[in-house]
């Protein structure tokens, strides 16, 4: 039956495994310690009966990782629902990621296989096309060269240390929902670096301008019952009893304001989905400052506000 | 004060006296650290006997460093000197270089064992041993915000300034020494007179000479004094004054005690703020604004503020999202 048949059968069997895997994964953040490479990409589909391929506007990401089956997987994750909607096993030298020359705009790529007729179309979604070549090169090298480890031009930790340490740390790391392990942080750091361009050119709104003493001070006096809802979140080793005055002091402190700036910056990376679940917020709340505010409004029973935008980001 | 996420696991800490004093408490050492705004004898008097001086500085862009700071390298230095092998550990390393040279200093068991263990080593090895002590690294990291909130691991674009550089001045066997973890050996600045003011007189000369060698405005620096914790001392003296019915002294001491206690409470408050993870609080505050129906107005105001900021930056010719930090 030859390798062709073997791969088809193995793929079907592996896809059963990977479906279960992806169901489990849908509850997890976008990237995890198994991920080797990730970048923003949408899917495109051939219109039936034609040769036209149309991009779907849904925001997603291509994530390449080594699965539990020790095979290389190319996943397409939906960034809006956090689900893994596509999970493809790629065997060495079987697949390639090629630009579709005829596509105007030039950012449409096709994943094709030598062993089958399967074609999967994607379009690059990062607002900047500066790193397109770099990503595509790494994708192809990963698909073609067994044991390939991408290296990046910018200064981050070498992928090797991140990838190898994650293999051993993964089972423990995945089970702990609270603090990320150093290995996970290293992976996240490398992956965020790959996904650069997440910091858009001009931010519209920042938390630091919302959580000002000017906005919060009057709140403390007018809504004492809301004030006590903040008390459980104060430093547990605070040497003085909580009170509106103490709350005002804290909110004006450089430590608090520094934390707001940090969170604001982190929200701009769009990768805080995992952290949001700890706050009882949907993962989507971690994709931007606006999404965070939207989710909080909904949680407070106010309903979302502001127009929806579906394009590159 | 987020900094490079050092692969060795040491986080960058702030250089406030409250942070240093908290570290000393954790190490079981009955000393405190205070800011010094002057090296005059009068300014130092309340803190005498001083155990060490820490000079922290960073060069501003464009300035260089003078060739030498006076004194002579002493490769045969008999005391404790460790090289700085991890940048982020610089503050704790400086503290250790001071503590390791204070005779008969009470200290917690782990520190005592570490210093004893490192006794016969060369400075480089000693530096590595100190940096590999997990318990010390944990004590050091406990002084800064939890990494989950600072999210340094996400390699966000940084506005970080470089870390301060620390130099310790300490009296050892009759001479004033300068311990700089980035230099090959300690520098011996010469003997001092035990009488009168003691070693700080000599240290003052050395430090003032050093500061004078930089072009004006070339560096930012601070001075810290490492000295005995005044609280137990004041309390003991107050008790004595009560016993001898020395009302005047008792009154003076009470005031000093109150002032010192107030300062320490302020430090305890700052430290608890410094090490807290604010994500929950930020969420709760934003939700409170929403429940009070004020989040929309606040958001509109924030958008206007951001627009203004962007316009202002464009007028200046550059924009960085970090400018509003």
Interface residues (C-beta under 8 A of the other chain):
Chain A: X156 X157 X179 X180 X182 X184 X185 X186 X188 X189 X190 X192 X193 X199 X202 X203 X204 X205 X206 X207 X208 X209 X210 X211 X212 X215 X216 X219 X222 X223 X226 X227 X229 X230 X232 X233 X234 X235 X237 X238 X239 X240 X250 X251 X253 X255 X256 X258 X259 X260 X261 X262 X263 X265 X266 X268 X269 X271 X275 X278 X279 X281 X292 X293 X296 X297 X299 X300 X301 X302 X305
Chain B: X1 X2 X5 X7 X9 X145 X146 X147 X148 X149 X150 X151 X153 X154 X155 X156 X157 X265 X268 X269 X270 X272 X273 X274 X275 X276 X277 X278 X279 X280 X281 X282 X283 X284 X285 X286 X287 X288 X289 X290 X291 X292 X293 X294 X295 X296 X298 X299 X301 X302 X303 X305 X306 X310 X319 X321 X324 X325
